Amino acid sequence: MVEGHGVHRVAQRHRRLLLGKVFKATSPNGRFAQGAKLIDDRTLSRIEAIGKNLFYFWGDRGDGGKNTTVVHIHFGMSGQFKTAGFGKLEATKNTRLELASESDDIVAHLSAMTVNHGDMEFYDKKVKALGQDPLREDADADLVWEAFKKSRKSVGALLMDQSVIAGLGNIYRAEVLFKAGLHPETPGASIDHETFTNVWQISKDFLRRGVETGSILTVEPQEAKVLGPPWTRRYIYNHSQCGRCGTRVKTWDMAGRTVYACVKCQPLESTLDPPRKKQLAKAKGHVPFVSHCAPEPRKAASALDAALEKASAGEKRNVEHVALVEESTLELAELSRLKVKELKTKLSDLDLPTSGKKEELLKRLVKHRPGKIPFKRRR
């Protein structure tokens, strides 16, 4: 599931690329045909990101929203919002919306679990149902604190409740609670204001770092040097041992999702009710798995390395948990479909070495292909 930082990255990029423009709007797979007609040939006037939700506003901002059409997007597990030069994207069976402007030389393709539309009242209702987003300037931490005090849920459940805090997912939950030293089963109403404030600030810091880097990085750079691999990115999520103390990481079920904890660094100081006590008794030592959501790199990755990793992972990792797909990545994905023999032929035609594994061949070819898109740092 795409987490809040990925959604905000999409919003930031689209404010630069799409905002203020008029598009020919269509629905290639027909699943957003009515909505596409309503926004066709109208100005995209506003973009808002709230938690894991995006809202795009079409219409004149000066009319008080009377004639505004709002498109609500929730990526789900594998959504994406591609942008590229005009005519350089090919629709798939999952493309629900295409925005195209030949004059601005841009096209955008959207595929997502949820794509709905409505008026400003529709938008207001959606926002009212969402909790506070730590990444937004208008976030009110006091409202979250009030929800904690009144709730019978655990802190682990509250962090995943999008009507309380919008934007955190399972990876962030594990890391936020570890950094705060809180056991996931701790009742939310039992923590004091100082502890809550610490949880809120950690959530904000982690999400902001995610927006800046495009990755879920929770270990501070200096501590990462001390801990070393594999704890250079995350403390306990998908690790068999705690990065700080070496204790076996325990996992169990909480509302259908796996929850993580180091029982030494996150001691449980509250008495649980029988159902939760029974569930906690089922906790087992975690066995790491191959995560497409939060992969552990073999080495420090450059922008090109990241794109290569994304391309080699294929469609299973098309949310940045992504949601952003740039033109350079699209070209690399096209090259990655070639067989090793075909890659070697292209390298030979350029008088380049043809030895090495497929990933090495791809990197060599991309770096030396004449007249193609260079891989640069995002500004």
Secondary structure as the mmCIF struct_conf table of DSSP 4:
data_model
#
loop_
_struct_conf.conf_type_id
_struct_conf.id
_struct_conf.beg_label_comp_id
_struct_conf.beg_label_asym_id
_struct_conf.beg_label_seq_id
_struct_conf.end_label_comp_id
_struct_conf.end_label_asym_id
_struct_conf.end_label_seq_id
HELX_RH_AL_P HELX_RH_AL_P1 GLY A 4 LEU A 17
TURN_TY1_P TURN_TY1_P1 LEU A 18 GLY A 20
STRN STRN1 VAL A 22 VAL A 22
STRN STRN2 LYS A 24 THR A 26
TURN_TY1_P TURN_TY1_P2 PRO A 28 ASN A 29
BEND BEND1 GLY A 30 GLY A 30
TURN_TY1_P TURN_TY1_P3 ARG A 31 PHE A 32
HELX_RH_AL_P HELX_RH_AL_P2 ALA A 33 ILE A 39
TURN_TY1_P TURN_TY1_P4 ASP A 40 ASP A 41
STRN STRN3 THR A 43 THR A 43
STRN STRN4 LEU A 44 ILE A 50
TURN_TY1_P TURN_TY1_P5 GLY A 51 LYS A 52
STRN STRN5 ASN A 53 TRP A 58
BEND BEND2 GLY A 59 GLY A 59
HELX_RH_3T_P HELX_RH_3T_P1 ARG A 61 ASP A 63
TURN_TY1_P TURN_TY1_P6 GLY A 64 ASN A 67
STRN STRN6 THR A 69 HIS A 74
TURN_TY1_P TURN_TY1_P7 GLY A 76 MET A 77
BEND BEND3 SER A 78 SER A 78
STRN STRN7 GLN A 80 ALA A 84
BEND BEND4 GLY A 85 GLY A 85
TURN_TY1_P TURN_TY1_P8 PHE A 86 GLY A 87
TURN_TY1_P TURN_TY1_P9 LYS A 93 ASN A 94
STRN STRN8 LEU A 97 SER A 101
TURN_TY1_P TURN_TY1_P10 GLU A 102 ASP A 105
STRN STRN9 ILE A 106 SER A 111
BEND BEND5 MET A 113 MET A 113
STRN STRN10 THR A 114 GLY A 118
HELX_RH_AL_P HELX_RH_AL_P3 MET A 120 ALA A 129
BEND BEND6 LEU A 130 LEU A 130
STRN STRN11 GLN A 132 GLN A 132
TURN_TY1_P TURN_TY1_P11 PRO A 134 LEU A 135
BEND BEND7 ARG A 136 ARG A 136
TURN_TY1_P TURN_TY1_P12 GLU A 137 ASP A 138
HELX_RH_AL_P HELX_RH_AL_P4 ALA A 141 LYS A 150
BEND BEND8 LYS A 153 LYS A 153
STRN STRN12 SER A 154 SER A 154
HELX_RH_AL_P HELX_RH_AL_P5 VAL A 155 MET A 160
TURN_TY1_P TURN_TY1_P13 GLN A 162 VAL A 164
STRN STRN13 ILE A 165 ILE A 165
BEND BEND9 ALA A 166 GLY A 167
HELX_RH_AL_P HELX_RH_AL_P6 ASN A 170 ALA A 180
TURN_TY1_P TURN_TY1_P14 GLY A 181 GLY A 181
TURN_TY1_P TURN_TY1_P15 PRO A 184 GLU A 185
BEND BEND10 THR A 186 THR A 186
STRN STRN14 PRO A 187 PRO A 187
HELX_RH_3T_P HELX_RH_3T_P2 GLY A 188 SER A 190
BEND BEND11 ILE A 191 ILE A 191
HELX_RH_AL_P HELX_RH_AL_P7 HIS A 193 THR A 213
BEND BEND12 GLY A 214 SER A 215
BEND BEND13 VAL A 219 VAL A 219
HELX_RH_AL_P HELX_RH_AL_P8 PRO A 221 LEU A 227
TURN_TY1_P TURN_TY1_P16 PRO A 229 PRO A 230
BEND BEND14 TRP A 231 ARG A 233
BEND BEND15 TYR A 235 ILE A 236
TURN_TY1_P TURN_TY1_P17 TYR A 237 ASN A 238
BEND BEND16 SER A 240 SER A 240
STRN STRN15 GLN A 241 GLN A 241
TURN_TY1_P TURN_TY1_P18 GLY A 243 CYS A 245
HELX_LH_PP_P HELX_LH_PP_P1 THR A 247 THR A 247
STRN STRN16 ARG A 248 ARG A 248
HELX_LH_PP_P HELX_LH_PP_P2 VAL A 249 VAL A 249
STRN STRN17 LYS A 250 MET A 254
TURN_TY1_P TURN_TY1_P19 ALA A 255 GLY A 256
STRN STRN18 ARG A 257 ALA A 261
TURN_TY1_P TURN_TY1_P20 VAL A 263 CYS A 265
BEND BEND17 GLN A 266 GLN A 266
BEND BEND18 SER A 270 SER A 270
HELX_LH_PP_P HELX_LH_PP_P3 THR A 271 ASP A 273
HELX_RH_AL_P HELX_RH_AL_P9 PRO A 274 LEU A 280
TURN_TY1_P TURN_TY1_P21 ALA A 281 LYS A 282
STRN STRN19 LYS A 284 GLY A 285
BEND BEND19 HIS A 292 ALA A 294
BEND BEND20 ARG A 298 LYS A 299
HELX_RH_AL_P HELX_RH_AL_P10 ALA A 303 ALA A 313
HELX_RH_3T_P HELX_RH_3T_P3 GLY A 314 ARG A 317
STRN STRN20 VAL A 319 VAL A 319
TURN_TY1_P TURN_TY1_P22 GLU A 320 HIS A 321
STRN STRN21 VAL A 322 VAL A 322
STRN STRN22 ALA A 323 VAL A 325
HELX_RH_AL_P HELX_RH_AL_P11 GLU A 327 SER A 336
TURN_TY1_P TURN_TY1_P23 ARG A 337 ARG A 337
BEND BEND21 LEU A 338 LEU A 338
HELX_RH_AL_P HELX_RH_AL_P12 VAL A 340 ASP A 349
TURN_TY1_P TURN_TY1_P24 LEU A 350 ASP A 351
BEND BEND22 GLY A 356 GLY A 356
HELX_RH_AL_P HELX_RH_AL_P13 LYS A 358 HIS A 368
TURN_TY1_P TURN_TY1_P25 PRO A 370 GLY A 371
BEND BEND23 LYS A 372 LYS A 372
#
